[in-house]
Every structure is written in structure tokens, then in C-alpha cells.
Amino acid sequence: MSLSSEKIGEVLVVSASGQINSANAAEVESALLAYVNQGERLCVLDLSGLDYISSAGLRVVLMLAKGLKQKAGQLVLCALQPQVHEVFDISGFLAILTVVDTRPAAVSQLSA
């Protein structure tokens, strides 16, 4: 599992690759919440490189969304692989999170 980030204007884009599972969820969560604690409010989570997410990983995404919301921020997910998209769909997360197809679409949604 690896995370990388870049700023596009006011938007922080975090790219995740590999897997988010119970073995690394706590580490990923603390890394993502550190961005929020540093003052980031607009975040895109690019999951194009993520090939597996467990329920522990879903919780991490939910905690990030919640942390951003508490700071009057917003989270947009983009570029979900089909198998990851299915996990978000089955869990009902697609109804409560903003998910778009591409990174540019996600960035423009937050930049508007």
C-alpha cells in the first residue's frame, strides 16, 4: 500500500495504490487524517491504483470524509477499479460519498 499526494490549486489529490485491508488500515487512516489536521479541506482520493479494499478500508474512507466534513471540507473519490467500485456499491457507500470517473472531474467538482 502506498499513498502519494499533490496539490492542484486548493485541492489536495491523494493517490492510493495496492490494497487497504485490516493489516494496514490504521496506518493509512493516520496518514490521511494527518492531511486534515494540517488544514486540508478539499480532498480528492484517486483510487485508480487500488486493487482491493476491505471493510476496514471502507472505514478509513468514511473517517476521512467525516474528518473533512467537520472542517467544512469535502471529499471526492475518483477512478475506482471495477472490483473496488463493487465493494463501495454493495456497502451502500456510493449513496453517501461523491464518486466520479476521472481525476480531472473530481478536481473540477471541488474547484467550482
MOPAC internal coordinates of N, CA, C and O (Angstrom, degrees):
PM7 1SCF
backbone

  N    0.0000 0     0.00 0     0.00 0    0    0    0
  C    1.4529 1     0.00 0     0.00 0    1    0    0
  C    1.5225 1   109.13 1     0.00 0    2    1    0
  O    1.2310 1   120.94 1   -51.11 1    3    2    1
  N    1.3145 1   115.81 1   128.89 1    3    2    1
  C    1.4578 1   118.45 1   174.92 1    5    3    2
  C    1.5184 1   110.42 1  -138.16 1    6    5    3
  O    1.2310 1   121.56 1   -31.76 1    7    6    5
  N    1.3202 1   114.61 1   148.24 1    7    6    5
  C    1.4619 1   121.73 1   177.34 1    9    7    6
  C    1.5233 1   108.16 1  -121.09 1   10    9    7
  O    1.2310 1   120.86 1   -40.02 1   11   10    9
  N    1.3176 1   115.95 1   139.98 1   11   10    9
  C    1.4605 1   120.28 1   171.26 1   13   11   10
  C    1.5187 1   107.08 1  -136.37 1   14   13   11
  O    1.2310 1   120.82 1   -26.50 1   15   14   13
  N    1.3228 1   116.04 1   153.50 1   15   14   13
  C    1.4677 1   118.17 1  -177.37 1   17   15   14
  C    1.5166 1   110.83 1  -138.15 1   18   17   15
  O    1.2310 1   121.67 1   -23.99 1   19   18   17
  N    1.3276 1   114.42 1   156.01 1   19   18   17
  C    1.4535 1   121.89 1   174.31 1   21   19   18
  C    1.5203 1   108.25 1  -151.08 1   22   21   19
  O    1.2310 1   120.97 1   -28.06 1   23   22   21
  N    1.3211 1   115.74 1   151.94 1   23   22   21
  C    1.4623 1   120.82 1   177.24 1   25   23   22
  C    1.5181 1   108.80 1   -99.02 1   26   25   23
  O    1.2310 1   120.86 1   -48.00 1   27   26   25
  N    1.3286 1   115.97 1   132.00 1   27   26   25
  C    1.4648 1   121.72 1   172.65 1   29   27   26
  C    1.5279 1   104.79 1  -121.89 1   30   29   27
  O    1.2310 1   120.50 1   -81.55 1   31   30   29
  N    1.3066 1   116.65 1    98.45 1   31   30   29
  C    1.4596 1   121.14 1  -173.13 1   33   31   30
  C    1.5295 1   108.74 1    63.84 1   34   33   31
  O    1.2310 1   120.95 1    55.04 1   35   34   33
  N    1.3237 1   115.78 1  -124.96 1   35   34   33
  C    1.4671 1   121.49 1   179.79 1   37   35   34
  C    1.5258 1   112.33 1   -86.96 1   38   37   35
  O    1.2310 1   120.69 1   174.38 1   39   38   37
  N    1.3324 1   116.29 1    -5.62 1   39   38   37
  C    1.4685 1   121.00 1  -171.98 1   41   39   38
  C    1.5344 1   110.61 1   -96.70 1   42   41   39
  O    1.2310 1   121.23 1   -50.37 1   43   42   41
  N    1.3234 1   115.25 1   129.63 1   43   42   41
  C    1.4638 1   121.00 1   173.10 1   45   43   42
  C    1.5270 1   107.66 1   -91.81 1   46   45   43
  O    1.2310 1   120.73 1   -55.57 1   47   46   45
  N    1.3323 1   116.21 1   124.43 1   47   46   45
  C    1.4633 1   121.31 1   177.17 1   49   47   46
  C    1.5280 1   107.84 1  -107.56 1   50   49   47
  O    1.2310 1   120.91 1   -61.86 1   51   50   49
  N    1.3266 1   115.86 1   118.14 1   51   50   49
  C    1.4608 1   121.31 1   178.52 1   53   51   50
  C    1.5297 1   107.80 1  -110.37 1   54   53   51
  O    1.2310 1   120.75 1   -56.22 1   55   54   53
  N    1.3173 1   116.16 1   123.78 1   55   54   53
  C    1.4658 1   121.59 1   178.70 1   57   55   54
  C    1.5255 1   108.68 1  -103.18 1   58   57   55
  O    1.2310 1   121.11 1   -51.32 1   59   58   57
  N    1.3228 1   115.49 1   128.68 1   59   58   57
  C    1.4622 1   120.91 1   178.07 1   61   59   58
  C    1.5215 1   108.16 1  -111.36 1   62   61   59
  O    1.2310 1   121.08 1   -42.12 1   63   62   61
  N    1.3346 1   115.54 1   137.88 1   63   62   61
  C    1.4547 1   117.93 1   175.66 1   65   63   62
  C    1.5189 1   109.31 1  -137.00 1   66   65   63
  O    1.2310 1   121.41 1   -26.78 1   67   66   65
  N    1.3273 1   114.90 1   153.22 1   67   66   65
  C    1.4604 1   120.91 1  -177.27 1   69   67   66
  C    1.5111 1   111.02 1    97.77 1   70   69   67
  O    1.2310 1   120.98 1    51.55 1   71   70   69
  N    1.3324 1   115.73 1  -128.45 1   71   70   69
  C    1.4618 1   121.03 1  -177.70 1   73   71   70
  C    1.5182 1   110.04 1  -133.42 1   74   73   71
  O    1.2310 1   121.28 1   -34.03 1   75   74   73
  N    1.3421 1   115.15 1   145.97 1   75   74   73
  C    1.4654 1   119.72 1   167.96 1   77   75   74
  C    1.5176 1   105.69 1  -114.16 1   78   77   75
  O    1.2310 1   120.87 1   -65.89 1   79   78   77
  N    1.3342 1   115.95 1   114.11 1   79   78   77
  C    1.4639 1   120.95 1  -177.32 1   81   79   78
  C    1.5270 1   109.25 1  -138.17 1   82   81   79
  O    1.2310 1   120.60 1     4.36 1   83   82   81
  N    1.3194 1   116.45 1  -175.64 1   83   82   81
  C    1.4615 1   119.75 1  -175.57 1   85   83   82
  C    1.5338 1   112.19 1   -64.20 1   86   85   83
  O    1.2310 1   120.12 1   156.35 1   87   86   85
  N    1.3287 1   117.38 1   -23.65 1   87   86   85
  C    1.4610 1   120.86 1  -179.31 1   89   87   86
  C    1.5306 1   112.44 1   -71.63 1   90   89   87
  O    1.2310 1   120.05 1   148.12 1   91   90   89
  N    1.3398 1   117.51 1   -31.88 1   91   90   89
  C    1.4600 1   119.53 1  -176.00 1   93   91   90
  C    1.5256 1   114.25 1  -121.94 1   94   93   91
  O    1.2310 1   119.68 1  -176.75 1   95   94   93
  N    1.3261 1   118.22 1     3.25 1   95   94   93
  C    1.4674 1   121.39 1  -174.33 1   97   95   94
  C    1.5324 1   112.44 1   -59.39 1   98   97   95
  O    1.2310 1   119.92 1   136.67 1   99   98   97
  N    1.3228 1   117.75 1   -43.33 1   99   98   97
  C    1.4703 1   120.43 1  -178.26 1  101   99   98
  C    1.5294 1   110.98 1   -62.84 1  102  101   99
  O    1.2310 1   120.78 1   139.58 1  103  102  101
  N    1.3204 1   116.12 1   -40.42 1  103  102  101
  C    1.4653 1   121.10 1   179.32 1  105  103  102
  C    1.5318 1   110.98 1   -65.75 1  106  105  103
  O    1.2310 1   120.67 1   136.46 1  107  106  105
  N    1.3375 1   116.33 1   -43.54 1  107  106  105
  C    1.4678 1   121.23 1   179.52 1  109  107  106
  C    1.5258 1   109.79 1   -65.18 1  110  109  107
  O    1.2310 1   120.79 1   136.90 1  111  110  109
  N    1.3361 1   116.09 1   -43.10 1  111  110  109
  C    1.4639 1   120.16 1  -179.76 1  113  111  110
  C    1.5267 1   111.02 1   -60.16 1  114  113  111
  O    1.2310 1   120.03 1   133.56 1  115  114  113
  N    1.3320 1   117.54 1   -46.44 1  115  114  113
  C    1.4676 1   118.88 1  -178.50 1  117  115  114
  C    1.5271 1   110.74 1   -65.99 1  118  117  115
  O    1.2310 1   119.84 1   144.88 1  119  118  117
  N    1.3291 1   117.92 1   -35.12 1  119  118  117
  C    1.4675 1   120.55 1   177.54 1  121  119  118
  C    1.5263 1   111.19 1   -65.33 1  122  121  119
  O    1.2310 1   120.40 1   136.63 1  123  122  121
  N    1.3323 1   116.84 1   -43.37 1  123  122  121
  C    1.4688 1   120.54 1  -179.14 1  125  123  122
  C    1.5296 1   111.35 1   -70.16 1  126  125  123
  O    1.2310 1   120.29 1   137.32 1  127  126  125
  N    1.3312 1   117.06 1   -42.68 1  127  126  125
  C    1.4643 1   119.82 1  -179.22 1  129  127  126
  C    1.5249 1   111.60 1   -68.84 1  130  129  127
  O    1.2310 1   120.28 1   156.48 1  131  130  129
  N    1.3226 1   117.08 1   -23.52 1  131  130  129
  C    1.4687 1   120.26 1   175.68 1  133  131  130
  C    1.5329 1   110.17 1   -61.37 1  134  133  131
  O    1.2310 1   120.03 1   142.33 1  135  134  133
  N    1.3310 1   117.54 1   -37.67 1  135  134  133
  C    1.4685 1   120.65 1   177.05 1  137  135  134
  C    1.5257 1   110.42 1   -60.64 1  138  137  135
  O    1.2310 1   120.90 1   135.60 1  139  138  137
  N    1.3295 1   115.88 1   -44.40 1  139  138  137
  C    1.4755 1   120.82 1  -179.93 1  141  139  138
  C    1.5260 1   109.30 1   -63.23 1  142  141  139
  O    1.2310 1   120.58 1   136.00 1  143  142  141
  N    1.3241 1   116.49 1   -44.00 1  143  142  141
  C    1.4622 1   120.71 1  -179.56 1  145  143  142
  C    1.5323 1   112.49 1   -65.60 1  146  145  143
  O    1.2310 1   120.64 1   156.87 1  147  146  145
  N    1.3344 1   116.38 1   -23.13 1  147  146  145
  C    1.4706 1   121.07 1   176.77 1  149  147  146
  C    1.5315 1   111.79 1   -84.02 1  150  149  147
  O    1.2310 1   120.69 1   179.97 1  151  150  149
  N    1.3453 1   116.29 1    -0.03 1  151  150  149
  C    1.4584 1   119.57 1   175.23 1  153  151  150
  C    1.5108 1   115.98 1   105.34 1  154  153  151
  O    1.2310 1   119.71 1  -177.79 1  155  154  153
  N    1.3250 1   118.17 1     2.21 1  155  154  153
  C    1.4702 1   119.37 1   177.46 1  157  155  154
  C    1.5302 1   109.15 1   -68.58 1  158  157  155
  O    1.2310 1   121.05 1   -43.04 1  159  158  157
  N    1.3349 1   115.60 1   136.96 1  159  158  157
  C    1.4704 1   119.48 1  -179.95 1  161  159  158
  C    1.5262 1   112.78 1  -121.74 1  162  161  159
  O    1.2310 1   120.38 1   151.04 1  163  162  161
  N    1.3173 1   116.87 1   -28.96 1  163  162  161
  C    1.4614 1   120.88 1  -178.42 1  165  163  162
  C    1.5185 1   107.85 1  -111.54 1  166  165  163
  O    1.2310 1   120.67 1   -64.16 1  167  166  165
  N    1.3305 1   116.33 1   115.84 1  167  166  165
  C    1.4595 1   120.00 1  -172.66 1  169  167  166
  C    1.5255 1   111.45 1  -132.81 1  170  169  167
  O    1.2310 1   121.58 1   -47.01 1  171  170  169
  N    1.3179 1   114.59 1   132.99 1  171  170  169
  C    1.4623 1   122.23 1   170.74 1  173  171  170
  C    1.5213 1   106.84 1  -108.36 1  174  173  171
  O    1.2310 1   120.96 1   -50.42 1  175  174  173
  N    1.3219 1   115.78 1   129.58 1  175  174  173
  C    1.4601 1   120.78 1   175.21 1  177  175  174
  C    1.5261 1   107.10 1  -105.91 1  178  177  175
  O    1.2310 1   120.93 1   -74.31 1  179  178  177
  N    1.3224 1   115.82 1   105.69 1  179  178  177
  C    1.4669 1   122.15 1  -179.02 1  181  179  178
  C    1.5315 1   107.50 1   -88.46 1  182  181  179
  O    1.2310 1   121.09 1   -68.79 1  183  182  181
  N    1.3260 1   115.52 1   111.21 1  183  182  181
  C    1.4630 1   120.86 1  -176.00 1  185  183  182
  C    1.5240 1   112.45 1  -104.87 1  186  185  183
  O    1.2310 1   120.27 1  -157.82 1  187  186  185
  N    1.3308 1   117.08 1    22.18 1  187  186  185
  C    1.4694 1   120.22 1  -178.27 1  189  187  186
  C    1.5255 1   111.97 1   -61.32 1  190  189  187
  O    1.2310 1   119.87 1   151.39 1  191  190  189
  N    1.3264 1   117.86 1   -28.61 1  191  190  189
  C    1.4582 1   120.73 1  -179.11 1  193  191  190
  C    1.5190 1   113.83 1   -96.01 1  194  193  191
  O    1.2310 1   120.75 1  -178.19 1  195  194  193
  N    1.3291 1   116.16 1     1.81 1  195  194  193
  C    1.4682 1   119.95 1  -177.67 1  197  195  194
  C    1.5229 1   109.23 1   -88.61 1  198  197  195
  O    1.2310 1   120.01 1   -58.80 1  199  198  197
  N    1.3372 1   117.58 1   121.20 1  199  198  197
  C    1.4600 1   118.67 1  -178.76 1  201  199  198
  C    1.5250 1   113.50 1  -106.56 1  202  201  199
  O    1.2310 1   120.08 1   176.65 1  203  202  201
  N    1.3446 1   117.44 1    -3.35 1  203  202  201
  C    1.4673 1   119.57 1   177.35 1  205  203  202
  C    1.5189 1   109.58 1  -157.85 1  206  205  203
  O    1.2310 1   120.95 1   -41.71 1  207  206  205
  N    1.3352 1   115.80 1   138.29 1  207  206  205
  C    1.4595 1   120.68 1   173.14 1  209  207  206
  C    1.5198 1   108.12 1  -138.99 1  210  209  207
  O    1.2310 1   120.71 1   -48.33 1  211  210  209
  N    1.3287 1   116.26 1   131.67 1  211  210  209
  C    1.4632 1   121.43 1   179.00 1  213  211  210
  C    1.5281 1   109.21 1   -96.80 1  214  213  211
  O    1.2310 1   120.43 1     0.09 1  215  214  213
  N    1.3207 1   116.79 1  -179.91 1  215  214  213
  C    1.4642 1   120.37 1   177.10 1  217  215  214
  C    1.5269 1   109.94 1   -62.20 1  218  217  215
  O    1.2310 1   120.21 1   146.96 1  219  218  217
  N    1.3213 1   117.20 1   -33.04 1  219  218  217
  C    1.4642 1   120.26 1   176.32 1  221  219  218
  C    1.5288 1   110.02 1   -64.32 1  222  221  219
  O    1.2310 1   120.74 1   143.30 1  223  222  221
  N    1.3162 1   116.19 1   -36.70 1  223  222  221
  C    1.4658 1   121.18 1   177.21 1  225  223  222
  C    1.5206 1   111.57 1   -68.01 1  226  225  223
  O    1.2310 1   120.38 1   141.20 1  227  226  225
  N    1.3259 1   116.88 1   -38.80 1  227  226  225
  C    1.4648 1   120.74 1   176.70 1  229  227  226
  C    1.5247 1   110.11 1   -60.64 1  230  229  227
  O    1.2310 1   120.84 1   139.74 1  231  230  229
  N    1.3218 1   115.99 1   -40.26 1  231  230  229
  C    1.4628 1   120.85 1   178.78 1  233  231  230
  C    1.5247 1   110.14 1   -61.61 1  234  233  231
  O    1.2310 1   120.21 1   140.73 1  235  234  233
  N    1.3292 1   117.21 1   -39.27 1  235  234  233
  C    1.4673 1   121.49 1   178.51 1  237  235  234
  C    1.5311 1   109.99 1   -59.96 1  238  237  235
  O    1.2310 1   120.37 1   133.52 1  239  238  237
  N    1.3312 1   116.89 1   -46.48 1  239  238  237
  C    1.4664 1   121.22 1   179.92 1  241  239  238
  C    1.5274 1   109.69 1   -62.51 1  242  241  239
  O    1.2310 1   120.54 1   138.17 1  243  242  241
  N    1.3180 1   116.57 1   -41.83 1  243  242  241
  C    1.4603 1   121.12 1   179.49 1  245  243  242
  C    1.5342 1   110.95 1   -63.56 1  246  245  243
  O    1.2310 1   120.33 1   138.22 1  247  246  245
  N    1.3282 1   116.97 1   -41.78 1  247  246  245
  C    1.4705 1   120.78 1   178.94 1  249  247  246
  C    1.5313 1   110.60 1   -64.82 1  250  249  247
  O    1.2310 1   120.15 1   142.41 1  251  250  249
  N    1.3162 1   117.31 1   -37.59 1  251  250  249
  C    1.4677 1   120.93 1   176.97 1  253  251  250
  C    1.5244 1   109.90 1   -64.06 1  254  253  251
  O    1.2310 1   120.48 1   132.59 1  255  254  253
  N    1.3334 1   116.70 1   -47.41 1  255  254  253
  C    1.4656 1   120.73 1   179.58 1  257  255  254
  C    1.5301 1   110.47 1   -59.85 1  258  257  255
  O    1.2310 1   120.86 1   136.96 1  259  258  257
  N    1.3175 1   115.96 1   -43.04 1  259  258  257
  C    1.4649 1   121.14 1  -179.77 1  261  259  258
  C    1.5319 1   110.96 1   -64.67 1  262  261  259
  O    1.2310 1   120.59 1   136.06 1  263  262  261
  N    1.3299 1   116.48 1   -43.94 1  263  262  261
  C    1.4581 1   120.89 1   179.03 1  265  263  262
  C    1.5161 1   112.31 1   -61.24 1  266  265  263
  O    1.2310 1   120.73 1   138.22 1  267  266  265
  N    1.3275 1   116.21 1   -41.78 1  267  266  265
  C    1.4643 1   120.86 1   178.34 1  269  267  266
  C    1.5238 1   110.77 1   -66.87 1  270  269  267
  O    1.2310 1   120.68 1   138.98 1  271  270  269
  N    1.3241 1   116.30 1   -41.02 1  271  270  269
  C    1.4684 1   120.66 1  -178.88 1  273  271  270
  C    1.5283 1   110.55 1   -62.34 1  274  273  271
  O    1.2310 1   120.37 1   141.21 1  275  274  273
  N    1.3330 1   116.90 1   -38.79 1  275  274  273
  C    1.4653 1   121.03 1   179.18 1  277  275  274
  C    1.5270 1   111.81 1   -64.17 1  278  277  275
  O    1.2310 1   120.29 1   156.17 1  279  278  277
  N    1.3285 1   117.06 1   -23.83 1  279  278  277
  C    1.4700 1   121.97 1   178.94 1  281  279  278
  C    1.5333 1   110.62 1  -100.19 1  282  281  279
  O    1.2310 1   120.51 1  -161.23 1  283  282  281
  N    1.3279 1   116.64 1    18.77 1  283  282  281
  C    1.4657 1   123.18 1  -178.11 1  285  283  282
  C    1.5258 1   110.71 1    60.61 1  286  285  283
  O    1.2310 1   120.89 1  -146.21 1  287  286  285
  N    1.3184 1   115.91 1    33.79 1  287  286  285
  C    1.4602 1   121.24 1   179.52 1  289  287  286
  C    1.5173 1   111.86 1  -106.07 1  290  289  287
  O    1.2310 1   121.23 1    12.18 1  291  290  289
  N    1.3265 1   115.26 1  -167.82 1  291  290  289
  C    1.4577 1   120.05 1  -175.74 1  293  291  290
  C    1.5233 1   110.28 1  -152.88 1  294  293  291
  O    1.2310 1   121.09 1   -33.24 1  295  294  293
  N    1.3254 1   115.53 1   146.76 1  295  294  293
  C    1.4573 1   123.05 1   177.88 1  297  295  294
  C    1.5214 1   109.70 1  -120.37 1  298  297  295
  O    1.2310 1   120.86 1   -45.33 1  299  298  297
  N    1.3329 1   115.97 1   134.67 1  299  298  297
  C    1.4654 1   121.78 1   173.03 1  301  299  298
  C    1.5231 1   107.04 1  -127.27 1  302  301  299
  O    1.2310 1   120.79 1   -49.43 1  303  302  301
  N    1.3317 1   116.09 1   130.57 1  303  302  301
  C    1.4645 1   121.50 1   175.85 1  305  303  302
  C    1.5205 1   108.37 1   -97.17 1  306  305  303
  O    1.2310 1   120.79 1   -33.20 1  307  306  305
  N    1.3389 1   116.10 1   146.80 1  307  306  305
  C    1.4604 1   117.92 1   177.79 1  309  307  306
  C    1.5200 1   111.41 1  -144.78 1  310  309  307
  O    1.2310 1   121.74 1   -20.41 1  311  310  309
  N    1.3181 1   114.28 1   159.59 1  311  310  309
  C    1.4644 1   124.49 1   170.90 1  313  311  310
  C    1.5305 1   113.21 1    58.91 1  314  313  311
  O    1.2310 1   120.58 1  -134.55 1  315  314  313
  N    1.3342 1   116.49 1    45.45 1  315  314  313
  C    1.4626 1   119.88 1   178.83 1  317  315  314
  C    1.5219 1   110.85 1   -72.58 1  318  317  315
  O    1.2310 1   120.51 1   -46.93 1  319  318  317
  N    1.3279 1   116.64 1   133.07 1  319  318  317
  C    1.4632 1   121.63 1   172.69 1  321  319  318
  C    1.5356 1   107.68 1   -63.92 1  322  321  319
  O    1.2310 1   119.50 1   -27.44 1  323  322  321
  N    1.3420 1   118.56 1   152.56 1  323  322  321
  C    1.4700 1   120.28 1  -177.69 1  325  323  322
  C    1.5341 1   113.89 1   -52.86 1  326  325  323
  O    1.2310 1   120.09 1   136.90 1  327  326  325
  N    1.3370 1   117.43 1   -43.10 1  327  326  325
  C    1.4635 1   118.91 1  -177.53 1  329  327  326
  C    1.5336 1   111.79 1   -70.62 1  330  329  327
  O    1.2310 1   120.12 1   147.82 1  331  330  329
  N    1.3233 1   117.38 1   -32.18 1  331  330  329
  C    1.4680 1   121.14 1   176.85 1  333  331  330
  C    1.5288 1   109.32 1   -73.02 1  334  333  331
  O    1.2310 1   120.79 1   138.74 1  335  334  333
  N    1.3324 1   116.10 1   -41.26 1  335  334  333
  C    1.4718 1   121.13 1   177.56 1  337  335  334
  C    1.5267 1   109.89 1   -57.83 1  338  337  335
  O    1.2310 1   120.82 1   139.17 1  339  338  337
  N    1.3240 1   116.05 1   -40.83 1  339  338  337
  C    1.4664 1   120.73 1  -179.78 1  341  339  338
  C    1.5311 1   111.39 1   -62.55 1  342  341  339
  O    1.2310 1   120.00 1   139.50 1  343  342  341
  N    1.3211 1   117.61 1   -40.50 1  343  342  341
  C    1.4705 1   121.39 1   178.37 1  345  343  342
  C    1.5292 1   109.99 1   -63.25 1  346  345  343
  O    1.2310 1   120.28 1   136.01 1  347  346  345
  N    1.3407 1   117.07 1   -43.99 1  347  346  345
  C    1.4645 1   120.77 1   177.09 1  349  347  346
  C    1.5273 1   110.85 1   -62.81 1  350  349  347
  O    1.2310 1   120.38 1   141.67 1  351  350  349
  N    1.3314 1   116.88 1   -38.33 1  351  350  349
  C    1.4605 1   122.09 1  -179.44 1  353  351  350
  C    1.5312 1   110.83 1   -67.05 1  354  353  351
  O    1.2310 1   120.31 1   128.51 1  355  354  353
  N    1.3227 1   117.02 1   -51.49 1  355  354  353
  C    1.4627 1   121.90 1  -177.71 1  357  355  354
  C    1.5292 1   111.14 1   -60.86 1  358  357  355
  O    1.2310 1   120.67 1   143.05 1  359  358  357
  N    1.3260 1   116.33 1   -36.95 1  359  358  357
  C    1.4651 1   120.75 1  -177.40 1  361  359  358
  C    1.5297 1   112.68 1   -77.21 1  362  361  359
  O    1.2310 1   120.32 1   169.86 1  363  362  361
  N    1.3302 1   116.99 1   -10.14 1  363  362  361
  C    1.4587 1   120.54 1  -178.90 1  365  363  362
  C    1.5209 1   113.29 1    85.73 1  366  365  363
  O    1.2310 1   120.15 1  -175.46 1  367  366  365
  N    1.3328 1   117.32 1     4.54 1  367  366  365
  C    1.4584 1   120.87 1  -176.96 1  369  367  366
  C    1.5321 1   112.78 1   -70.43 1  370  369  367
  O    1.2310 1   120.14 1   155.95 1  371  370  369
  N    1.3374 1   117.33 1   -24.05 1  371  370  369
  C    1.4668 1   118.90 1   179.89 1  373  371  370
  C    1.5271 1   110.89 1   -65.02 1  374  373  371
  O    1.2310 1   120.65 1   156.13 1  375  374  373
  N    1.3314 1   116.36 1   -23.87 1  375  374  373
  C    1.4621 1   120.53 1   179.77 1  377  375  374
  C    1.5290 1   112.03 1   -77.10 1  378  377  375
  O    1.2310 1   120.27 1   155.52 1  379  378  377
  N    1.3434 1   117.09 1   -24.48 1  379  378  377
  C    1.4656 1   119.05 1  -174.92 1  381  379  378
  C    1.5277 1   113.54 1  -110.91 1  382  381  379
  O    1.2310 1   120.12 1   169.23 1  383  382  381
  N    1.3343 1   117.38 1   -10.77 1  383  382  381
  C    1.4609 1   120.86 1   179.41 1  385  383  382
  C    1.5258 1   109.97 1  -115.83 1  386  385  383
  O    1.2310 1   120.87 1   -26.26 1  387  386  385
  N    1.3197 1   115.94 1   153.74 1  387  386  385
  C    1.4636 1   120.92 1   176.60 1  389  387  386
  C    1.5285 1   108.04 1   -89.42 1  390  389  387
  O    1.2310 1   121.11 1   -58.14 1  391  390  389
  N    1.3383 1   115.48 1   121.86 1  391  390  389
  C    1.4593 1   121.10 1  -178.92 1  393  391  390
  C    1.5271 1   108.30 1  -127.92 1  394  393  391
  O    1.2310 1   120.83 1   -52.96 1  395  394  393
  N    1.3380 1   116.03 1   127.04 1  395  394  393
  C    1.4613 1   121.08 1   176.92 1  397  395  394
  C    1.5258 1   108.95 1  -125.62 1  398  397  395
  O    1.2310 1   120.68 1   -11.28 1  399  398  397
  N    1.3236 1   116.31 1   168.72 1  399  398  397
  C    1.4654 1   120.66 1  -173.09 1  401  399  398
  C    1.5217 1   114.49 1   -76.53 1  402  401  399
  O    1.2310 1   120.32 1   140.14 1  403  402  401
  N    1.3291 1   116.99 1   -39.86 1  403  402  401
  C    1.4658 1   118.87 1  -170.97 1  405  403  402
  C    1.5282 1   112.60 1  -125.30 1  406  405  403
  O    1.2310 1   121.14 1   -21.67 1  407  406  405
  N    1.3126 1   115.42 1   158.33 1  407  406  405
  C    1.4626 1   121.08 1   177.08 1  409  407  406
  C    1.5325 1   111.52 1   -61.26 1  410  409  407
  O    1.2310 1   119.17 1   132.83 1  411  410  409
  N    1.3552 1   119.18 1   -47.17 1  411  410  409
  C    1.4798 1   118.36 1   178.75 1  413  411  410
  C    1.5306 1   112.62 1   -58.50 1  414  413  411
  O    1.2310 1   120.15 1   141.89 1  415  414  413
  N    1.3309 1   117.33 1   -38.11 1  415  414  413
  C    1.4695 1   120.30 1   178.69 1  417  415  414
  C    1.5251 1   110.45 1   -65.10 1  418  417  415
  O    1.2310 1   120.70 1   140.87 1  419  418  417
  N    1.3120 1   116.27 1   -39.13 1  419  418  417
  C    1.4738 1   120.67 1   179.73 1  421  419  418
  C    1.5231 1   110.64 1   -66.12 1  422  421  419
  O    1.2310 1   120.58 1   134.09 1  423  422  421
  N    1.3249 1   116.49 1   -45.91 1  423  422  421
  C    1.4643 1   120.79 1  -179.51 1  425  423  422
  C    1.5175 1   110.26 1   -63.01 1  426  425  423
  O    1.2310 1   120.31 1   136.03 1  427  426  425
  N    1.3400 1   117.01 1   -43.97 1  427  426  425
  C    1.4635 1   119.49 1  -178.29 1  429  427  426
  C    1.5288 1   110.90 1   -67.08 1  430  429  427
  O    1.2310 1   119.73 1   149.29 1  431  430  429
  N    1.3183 1   118.12 1   -30.71 1  431  430  429
  C    1.4707 1   120.92 1   178.14 1  433  431  430
  C    1.5300 1   109.97 1   -64.07 1  434  433  431
  O    1.2310 1   120.24 1   142.41 1  435  434  433
  N    1.3202 1   117.14 1   -37.59 1  435  434  433
  C    1.4703 1   120.77 1  -179.16 1  437  435  434
  C    1.5295 1   111.97 1   -84.72 1  438  437  435
  O    1.2310 1   120.04 1   157.35 1  439  438  437
  N    1.3121 1   117.53 1   -22.65 1  439  438  437
  C    1.4572 1   121.13 1  -177.95 1  441  439  438
  C    1.5219 1   112.21 1   -83.14 1  442  441  439
  O    1.2310 1   120.98 1   162.89 1  443  442  441
  N    1.3168 1   115.73 1   -17.11 1  443  442  441
  C    1.4807 1   120.29 1  -174.43 1  445  443  442
  C    1.5100 1   111.99 1   -66.43 1  446  445  443
  O    1.2310 1   120.10 1   180.00 1  447  446  445

